[in-house]
Amino acid sequence: MKRRINAIWKGDGSDGNGILNVQSGAFKDMPYSFKTRFENDNGTLGTNPEELIAAAIAGCFNMKLSFVLNEAKYSPEELNTDAVLTFEDGKILSVELNLKGKVSNISEDKFNELANDAKDNCPVSGVLNCDIILNASLH
């Protein structure tokens, strides 16, 4: 499988801006700039690479955990993960995954064991050079 994204940037680093387009059409002409990356905490002006990485790991982790649970004979009703990426001094330091799972007939310990397996083996976490922290709980 190959996935394509097109990124266009115009101008200087701090004054320029760009757009991102993805093959799936999930977003088209999504704006990004220095301002959307470093000065727009509420995220209303556009996206940034770190936000996209956080989305990628949260989505990948949930899907991987679903498969790990299925292999262990559990069927998740819902896996809800918030990803908080920490970016400082030009480097991604960590991604914190805050998972709330709804899975019948599983103990908290088993759920945590399987969630850690998924975190350690999800394809996206395998390419990240940062700490990945998991906080998992059942609800």
Backbone as a printed PyTorch tensor [residue, N CA C, xyz], in Angstrom:
tensor([[[  0.8350,  -1.1640,   0.0000],
         [  0.0000,   0.0000,   0.0000],
         [  0.8870,   1.2370,   0.0000]],

        [[  0.4960,   2.2190,  -0.7620],
         [  1.1600,   3.5130,  -0.7640],
         [  0.0960,   4.5810,  -0.6020]],

        [[  0.4110,   5.6030,   0.1690],
         [ -0.4870,   6.7350,   0.3590],
         [  0.2610,   7.9900,  -0.0370]],

        [[ -0.4460,   8.8930,  -0.6710],
         [  0.1730,  10.1220,  -1.1420],
         [ -0.4490,  11.3440,  -0.4700]],

        [[  0.4040,  12.3020,  -0.2120],
         [ -0.0310,  13.6070,   0.2640],
         [  0.7500,  14.6370,  -0.5370]],

        [[  0.1180,  15.7570,  -0.8060],
         [  0.7810,  16.8440,  -1.5110],
         [  0.8600,  18.0380,  -0.5800]],

        [[  2.0700,  18.5490,  -0.3940],
         [  2.2950,  19.7280,   0.4320],
         [  2.8850,  20.8240,  -0.4510]],

        [[  2.2800,  21.9890,  -0.4040],
         [  2.7650,  23.1460,  -1.1500],
         [  3.0760,  24.2450,  -0.1420]],

        [[  4.2660,  24.8100,  -0.2480],
         [  4.6790,  25.9080,   0.6330],
         [  5.1080,  27.0860,  -0.2280]],

        [[  4.6740,  28.2730,   0.1510],
         [  5.0570,  29.4890,  -0.5660],
         [  5.5830,  30.5110,   0.4310]],

        [[  6.7690,  31.0230,   0.1680],
         [  7.3000,  32.0840,   0.9960],
         [  8.3260,  31.6150,   2.0070]],

        [[  8.7150,  32.5740,   2.8610],
         [  9.7010,  32.3210,   3.9040],
         [  9.1280,  31.4400,   5.0040]],

        [[ 10.0100,  30.9360,   5.8670],
         [  9.5930,  30.0590,   6.9590],
         [  8.6040,  30.7030,   7.9000]],

        [[  8.8860,  31.9130,   8.3570],
         [  7.9980,  32.5330,   9.3490],
         [  6.8450,  33.3130,   8.7370]],

        [[  7.0020,  33.7550,   7.4950],
         [  5.9410,  34.5510,   6.8630],
         [  5.1730,  33.7980,   5.7830]],

        [[  5.6860,  32.6590,   5.3660],
         [  5.0430,  31.9200,   4.2930],
         [  3.8510,  31.1270,   4.7850]],

        [[  3.2590,  30.3940,   3.8630],
         [  2.1470,  29.5200,   4.2230],
         [  2.0450,  28.4190,   3.1930]],

        [[  1.2580,  27.4260,   3.5440],
         [  1.1280,  26.2870,   2.6530],
         [ -0.2280,  25.6420,   2.7530]],

        [[ -0.4060,  24.6460,   1.9010],
         [ -1.6260,  23.8340,   1.9370],
         [ -1.2380,  22.3640,   1.8200]],

        [[ -2.0740,  21.5300,   2.4000],
         [ -1.9030,  20.0870,   2.3430],
         [ -3.1330,  19.4650,   1.7030]],

        [[ -2.9060,  18.4820,   0.8470],
         [ -3.9890,  17.7210,   0.2350],
         [ -3.6660,  16.2430,   0.3830]],

        [[ -4.6740,  15.4560,   0.7600],
         [ -4.4560,  14.0250,   0.9250],
         [ -5.2020,  13.2410,  -0.1360]],

        [[ -4.6470,  12.1090,  -0.4780],
         [ -5.1740,  11.2390,  -1.5190],
         [ -6.6300,  10.8610,  -1.2780]],

        [[ -6.9840,  10.6070,  -0.0250],
         [ -8.3390,  10.1580,   0.2880],
         [ -9.3830,  11.2550,   0.1200]],

        [[ -8.9340,  12.5060,   0.1090],
         [ -9.8800,  13.6190,   0.0620],
         [-10.3920,  14.0050,   1.4390]],

        [[ -9.8730,  13.3720,   2.4890],
         [-10.3180,  13.6940,   3.8460],
         [-10.1020,  15.1690,   4.1450]],

        [[ -9.0510,  15.7460,   3.5850],
         [ -8.9290,  17.1980,   3.5870],
         [ -8.2570,  17.6560,   2.3090]],

        [[ -8.6970,  18.8220,   1.8730],
         [ -8.2190,  19.4200,   0.6330],
         [ -7.8990,  20.8820,   0.9170]],

        [[ -6.7480,  21.3100,   0.4570],
         [ -6.3000,  22.6910,   0.6640],
         [ -6.3210,  23.0860,   2.1390]],

        [[ -5.8830,  22.1590,   3.0070],
         [ -5.8010,  22.4330,   4.4460],
         [ -4.6330,  23.3860,   4.6790]],

        [[ -4.8980,  24.5700,   5.2370],
         [ -3.8170,  25.5300,   5.4310],
         [ -2.8810,  25.1400,   6.5740]],

        [[ -1.6100,  25.4840,   6.3910],
         [ -0.6300,  25.3780,   7.4770],
         [  0.4070,  26.4690,   7.2970]],

        [[  0.9510,  26.9250,   8.4050],
         [  1.9060,  28.0280,   8.3720],
         [  2.6500,  28.0730,   9.7070]],

        [[  3.5920,  28.9990,   9.8020],
         [  4.2670,  29.2150,  11.0770],
         [  3.2410,  29.5410,  12.1460]],

        [[  2.2780,  30.3780,  11.7960],
         [  1.2600,  30.7920,  12.7660],
         [  0.4020,  29.6000,  13.2090]],

        [[ -0.0330,  28.7540,  12.2670],
         [ -0.8530,  27.5990,  12.6640],
         [ -0.0430,  26.5920,  13.4590]],

        [[  1.2650,  26.6050,  13.2740],
         [  2.1180,  25.6500,  13.9780],
         [  2.5100,  26.1330,  15.3660]],

        [[  2.8030,  27.4350,  15.4990],
         [  3.3900,  27.9140,  16.7390],
         [  2.5930,  28.9880,  17.4740]],

        [[  1.5860,  29.5720,  16.8330],
         [  0.8970,  30.6980,  17.4610],
         [ -0.6120,  30.5450,  17.5460]],

        [[ -1.1490,  29.4090,  17.1910],
         [ -2.5950,  29.2240,  17.1440],
         [ -2.9870,  28.0200,  17.9960]],

        [[ -2.9520,  28.2020,  19.3220],
         [ -3.1980,  27.0890,  20.2420],
         [ -4.5670,  26.4430,  20.0850]],

        [[ -5.5750,  27.2090,  19.6740],
         [ -6.9040,  26.6040,  19.5480],
         [ -7.0950,  25.8710,  18.2250]],

        [[ -6.1400,  25.9920,  17.2980],
         [ -6.1740,  25.2060,  16.0740],
         [ -7.1780,  25.6310,  15.0280]],

        [[ -7.7740,  26.7970,  15.1470],
         [ -8.8270,  27.1890,  14.2160],
         [ -8.3120,  27.6790,  12.8710]],

        [[ -7.0290,  28.0140,  12.7760],
         [ -6.5030,  28.5840,  11.5330],
         [ -5.9790,  27.5430,  10.5570]],

        [[ -5.8180,  26.3210,  10.9830],
         [ -5.2830,  25.2840,  10.1100],
         [ -4.5770,  24.2310,  10.9320]],

        [[ -3.8380,  23.3870,  10.2640],
         [ -3.1910,  22.2570,  10.9300],
         [ -1.6890,  22.4840,  11.0260]],

        [[ -0.9900,  21.4860,  11.4960],
         [  0.4740,  21.4950,  11.5340],
         [  0.9500,  20.0470,  11.5490]],

        [[  2.2030,  19.8090,  11.2190],
         [  2.6940,  18.4280,  11.1610],
         [  2.5080,  17.6600,  12.4640]],

        [[  2.6900,  18.3310,  13.5990],
         [  2.5750,  17.6380,  14.8810],
         [  1.1460,  17.1630,  15.1390]],

        [[  0.1710,  17.9640,  14.7730],
         [ -1.2300,  17.5680,  14.9200],
         [ -1.5240,  16.3400,  14.0620]],

        [[ -0.9830,  16.3220,  12.8600],
         [ -1.2130,  15.1830,  11.9660],
         [ -0.5410,  13.9170,  12.4890]],

        [[  0.6410,  14.0630,  13.1000],
         [  1.3150,  12.9040,  13.7020],
         [  0.5050,  12.3780,  14.8840]],

        [[ -0.0040,  13.2870,  15.7170],
         [ -0.8280,  12.8680,  16.8580],
         [ -2.0720,  12.1280,  16.3760]],

        [[ -2.7030,  12.6360,  15.3210],
         [ -3.8850,  11.9680,  14.7620],
         [ -3.5140,  10.5900,  14.2070]],

        [[ -2.3670,  10.5180,  13.5510],
         [ -1.9420,   9.2450,  12.9620],
         [ -1.7080,   8.1830,  14.0290]],

        [[ -1.0280,   8.5430,  15.1030],
         [ -0.7440,   7.5230,  16.1200],
         [ -2.0150,   7.1460,  16.8740]],

        [[ -2.8900,   8.0930,  17.1660],
         [ -4.1310,   7.7540,  17.8790],
         [ -4.9860,   6.8040,  17.0490]],

        [[ -5.1260,   7.0930,  15.7630],
         [ -5.9200,   6.2310,  14.8920],
         [ -5.3000,   4.8670,  14.7040]],

        [[ -3.9910,   4.8400,  14.4850],
         [ -3.2830,   3.5680,  14.2960],
         [ -3.3420,   2.7250,  15.5670]],

        [[ -3.1030,   3.3600,  16.7000],
         [ -3.1300,   2.6560,  17.9820],
         [ -4.4960,   2.0280,  18.2310]],

        [[ -5.5750,   2.7790,  18.0350],
         [ -6.9200,   2.2290,  18.2510],
         [ -7.1790,   1.0140,  17.3630]],

        [[ -6.7830,   1.1130,  16.0980],
         [ -7.0110,  -0.0040,  15.1870],
         [ -6.1710,  -1.2140,  15.5880]],

        [[ -4.9010,  -0.9780,  15.9320],
         [ -4.0270,  -2.0770,  16.3560],
         [ -4.5700,  -2.7350,  17.6240]],

        [[ -5.0170,  -1.9130,  18.5840],
         [ -5.5700,  -2.4710,  19.8160],
         [ -6.8150,  -3.2950,  19.5360]],

        [[ -7.6310,  -2.8640,  18.6100],
         [ -8.8170,  -3.6360,  18.2440],
         [ -8.4210,  -5.0350,  17.7630]],

        [[ -7.3850,  -5.1080,  16.9260],
         [ -6.9060,  -6.4080,  16.4430],
         [ -6.3000,  -7.2350,  17.5760]],

        [[ -5.5090,  -6.5910,  18.4470],
         [ -4.8930,  -7.3020,  19.5770],
         [ -5.9760,  -7.8680,  20.4880]],

        [[ -7.0060,  -7.0770,  20.7700],
         [ -8.1250,  -7.5560,  21.5950],
         [ -8.8430,  -8.7190,  20.9200]],

        [[ -9.0870,  -8.6200,  19.6090],
         [ -9.7490,  -9.7020,  18.8810],
         [ -8.9510, -10.9950,  18.9490]],

        [[ -7.6220, -10.8840,  18.8050],
         [ -6.7660, -12.0710,  18.8670],
         [ -6.8300, -12.7330,  20.2420]],

        [[ -7.0960, -11.9250,  21.2780],
         [ -7.2080, -12.4530,  22.6450],
         [ -8.6520, -12.8140,  22.9970]],

        [[ -9.5200, -12.8130,  21.9790],
         [-10.9350, -13.2130,  22.1270],
         [-11.7890, -12.1810,  22.8710]],

        [[-11.4200, -10.9050,  22.7390],
         [-12.2390,  -9.8170,  23.2830],
         [-12.7470,  -8.9720,  22.1240]],

        [[-13.9050,  -8.3880,  22.3190],
         [-14.4900,  -7.5610,  21.2800],
         [-14.7580,  -6.1570,  21.8440]],

        [[-13.9720,  -5.1810,  21.4320],
         [-14.1650,  -3.8400,  21.9770],
         [-15.4340,  -3.1930,  21.4430]],

        [[-16.1670,  -2.5470,  22.3380],
         [-17.3190,  -1.7540,  21.9130],
         [-16.8650,  -0.3690,  21.4850]],

        [[-15.8970,   0.1950,  22.2240],
         [-15.3760,   1.5190,  21.8790],
         [-13.9800,   1.6820,  22.4490]],

        [[-13.1020,   2.2690,  21.6400],
         [-11.7630,   2.6580,  22.0640],
         [-11.6340,   4.1410,  21.7640]],

        [[-11.5190,   4.9440,  22.7970],
         [-11.5060,   6.3980,  22.6570],
         [-10.1540,   6.8980,  23.1610]],

        [[ -9.3220,   7.3820,  22.2400],
         [ -7.9620,   7.7990,  22.5870],
         [ -7.7290,   9.2560,  22.2360]],

        [[ -7.3040,  10.0150,  23.2290],
         [ -6.8000,  11.3710,  23.0210],
         [ -5.2820,  11.2710,  22.9700]],

        [[ -4.6830,  11.9010,  21.9740],
         [ -3.2220,  11.9280,  21.8680],
         [ -2.7420,  13.3530,  22.1160]],

        [[ -1.7880,  13.4890,  23.0190],
         [ -1.2080,  14.7970,  23.3350],
         [  0.2700,  14.7390,  22.9770]],

        [[  0.6380,  15.4560,  21.9250],
         [  2.0100,  15.4730,  21.4560],
         [  2.7280,  16.6770,  22.0720]],

        [[  3.9200,  16.4490,  22.6030],
         [  4.7290,  17.5310,  23.1700],
         [  5.8860,  17.8250,  22.2230]],

        [[  5.9270,  19.0780,  21.7540],
         [  6.9230,  19.5540,  20.8030],
         [  7.6350,  20.7440,  21.4340]],

        [[  8.9380,  20.6040,  21.6640],
         [  9.7170,  21.6800,  22.2880],
         [ 11.0780,  21.7820,  21.6240]],

        [[ 11.5250,  23.0000,  21.4510],
         [ 12.8580,  23.2640,  20.8940],
         [ 13.1110,  22.5090,  19.5940]],

        [[ 12.0840,  22.4770,  18.7310],
         [ 12.2420,  21.8570,  17.4200],
         [ 12.2580,  20.3440,  17.4140]],

        [[ 11.7840,  19.7210,  18.4950],
         [ 11.8110,  18.2560,  18.5580],
         [ 10.5290,  17.7260,  19.2030]],

        [[ 10.0110,  16.6450,  18.6460],
         [  8.8900,  15.9510,  19.2750],
         [  9.4710,  15.1280,  20.4130]],

        [[  9.0640,  15.4650,  21.6300],
         [  9.5960,  14.7850,  22.8120],
         [  8.7820,  13.5650,  23.1970]],

        [[  7.4500,  13.6830,  23.0820],
         [  6.6020,  12.5700,  23.5200],
         [  5.2180,  12.6770,  22.9080]],

        [[  4.5410,  11.5480,  22.9320],
         [  3.1140,  11.4860,  22.6340],
         [  2.4790,  10.7260,  23.7850]],

        [[  1.5130,  11.3530,  24.4100],
         [  0.7800,  10.7120,  25.4980],
         [ -0.5650,  10.2520,  24.9570]],

        [[ -0.8150,   8.9530,  25.0500],
         [ -2.0800,   8.3650,  24.6090],
         [ -2.9530,   8.1360,  25.8330]],

        [[ -4.0810,   8.7940,  25.8660],
         [ -5.0370,   8.6490,  26.9630],
         [ -6.2320,   7.8770,  26.4360]],

        [[ -6.2740,   6.6100,  26.7910],
         [ -7.2570,   5.6640,  26.2590],
         [ -8.3370,   5.3620,  27.2850]],

        [[ -9.5650,   5.4410,  26.8260],
         [-10.7080,   4.9460,  27.5940],
         [-11.3710,   3.8830,  26.7280]],

        [[-11.4180,   2.6650,  27.2610],
         [-11.9600,   1.5660,  26.4980],
         [-13.2340,   1.0090,  27.0960]],

        [[-14.0750,   0.5690,  26.2280],
         [-15.2910,  -0.1380,  26.6470],
         [-15.2090,  -1.5380,  26.0410]],

        [[-14.8520,  -2.4950,  26.9070],
         [-14.6490,  -3.8770,  26.4800],
         [-15.2660,  -4.7740,  27.5410]],

        [[-16.1870,  -5.6110,  27.1370],
         [-16.8600,  -6.5050,  28.0900],
         [-15.9600,  -7.6570,  28.5130]],

        [[-16.1490,  -8.0880,  29.7570],
         [-15.5200,  -9.3010,  30.2850],
         [-13.9890,  -9.2980,  30.2490]],

        [[-13.3850,  -8.1540,  30.5010],
         [-11.9250,  -8.0810,  30.5440],
         [-11.5290,  -7.3750,  31.8430]],

        [[-10.4480,  -7.8460,  32.4440],
         [ -9.9640,  -7.1910,  33.6680],
         [ -9.1510,  -5.9540,  33.2810]],

        [[ -9.0130,  -5.0590,  34.2210],
         [ -8.2000,  -3.8500,  33.9980],
         [ -6.7550,  -4.2280,  33.6810]],

        [[ -6.2220,  -5.2260,  34.3900],
         [ -4.8390,  -5.6510,  34.1560],
         [ -4.6520,  -6.2130,  32.7470]],

        [[ -5.5780,  -7.0570,  32.3100],
         [ -5.4780,  -7.6440,  30.9670],
         [ -5.6230,  -6.5660,  29.9040]],

        [[ -6.5520,  -5.6310,  30.1310],
         [ -6.7500,  -4.5370,  29.1920],
         [ -5.4660,  -3.7170,  29.0560]],

        [[ -4.8300,  -3.4010,  30.1720],
         [ -3.5830,  -2.6440,  30.1430],
         [ -2.4630,  -3.4160,  29.4490]],

        [[ -2.4010,  -4.7130,  29.6960],
         [ -1.3900,  -5.5500,  29.0380],
         [ -1.5580,  -5.5070,  27.5230]],

        [[ -2.7860,  -5.6950,  27.0620],
         [ -3.0430,  -5.7110,  25.6220],
         [ -2.8760,  -4.3240,  25.0090]],

        [[ -3.2610,  -3.2790,  25.7370],
         [ -3.0940,  -1.9120,  25.2440],
         [ -1.6120,  -1.5710,  25.0930]],

        [[ -0.7940,  -2.0110,  26.0300],
         [  0.6480,  -1.7690,  25.9150],
         [  1.2530,  -2.5290,  24.7470]],

        [[  0.7630,  -3.7370,  24.5040],
         [  1.2010,  -4.5000,  23.3350],
         [  0.8860,  -3.7190,  22.0590]],

        [[ -0.3290,  -3.1930,  21.9700],
         [ -0.7250,  -2.4260,  20.7830],
         [  0.1270,  -1.1610,  20.6360]],

        [[  0.3710,  -0.4710,  21.7340],
         [  1.2000,   0.7460,  21.7070],
         [  2.5980,   0.4290,  21.1840]],

        [[  3.1770,  -0.6510,  21.6670],
         [  4.5380,  -1.0090,  21.2910],
         [  4.6410,  -1.5380,  19.8660]],

        [[  3.5340,  -1.9960,  19.2920],
         [  3.5790,  -2.6560,  17.9850],
         [  2.7460,  -1.9860,  16.9060]],

        [[  2.1840,  -0.8440,  17.1800],
         [  1.4410,  -0.1350,  16.1420],
         [  2.4390,   0.4100,  15.1230]],

        [[  2.1460,   0.3160,  13.8350],
         [  3.1000,   0.7540,  12.8100],
         [  3.5520,   2.2040,  12.9540]],

        [[  2.6810,   3.0940,  13.3680],
         [  3.0740,   4.5010,  13.4860],
         [  4.0180,   4.7080,  14.6590]],

        [[  3.7510,   4.0650,  15.7890],
         [  4.6590,   4.2400,  16.9340],
         [  6.0530,   3.7250,  16.6010]],

        [[  6.1390,   2.7620,  15.7070],
         [  7.4300,   2.2110,  15.3190],
         [  8.3170,   3.1800,  14.5650]],

        [[  7.7530,   4.2250,  13.9810],
         [  8.5660,   5.1840,  13.2380],
         [  8.8400,   6.4590,  14.0270]],

        [[  8.2200,   6.5960,  15.1820],
         [  8.4200,   7.8040,  15.9690],
         [  9.6340,   7.6610,  16.8920]],

        [[ 10.4380,   8.6750,  16.9210],
         [ 11.6370,   8.6770,  17.7670],
         [ 11.3610,   9.5630,  18.9810]],

        [[ 10.4280,   9.1130,  19.8020],
         [ 10.0570,   9.8670,  21.0050],
         [  9.4410,   8.8970,  22.0080]],

        [[  9.2520,   9.3780,  23.2190],
         [  8.5660,   8.5770,  24.2280],
         [  7.0800,   8.4950,  23.8900]],

        [[  6.5300,   7.3110,  24.0180],
         [  5.0870,   7.1380,  23.8520],
         [  4.5700,   6.6290,  25.1960]],

        [[  3.7280,   7.4470,  25.7890],
         [  3.2070,   7.1820,  27.1200],
         [  1.7530,   6.7620,  26.9920]],

        [[  1.3820,   5.6940,  27.6740],
         [  0.0100,   5.2020,  27.5980],
         [ -0.6570,   5.2630,  28.9700]],

        [[ -1.8060,   5.8860,  29.0170],
         [ -2.6860,   5.8820,  30.1910],
         [ -3.9770,   5.2260,  29.7360]],

        [[ -4.2200,   4.0160,  30.1900],
         [ -5.3830,   3.2480,  29.7370],
         [ -6.3200,   2.9630,  30.8980]],

        [[ -7.5960,   3.0580,  30.6150],
         [ -8.6040,   2.6990,  31.6290],
         [ -9.8540,   2.2050,  30.9340]],

        [[-10.6030,   1.3970,  31.6650],
         [-11.8940,   0.9210,  31.1730],
         [-12.9890,   1.8430,  31.6770]],

        [[-14.0360,   1.9700,  30.8950],
         [-15.2020,   2.7420,  31.3580],
         [-16.4740,   2.0270,  31.0090]]])
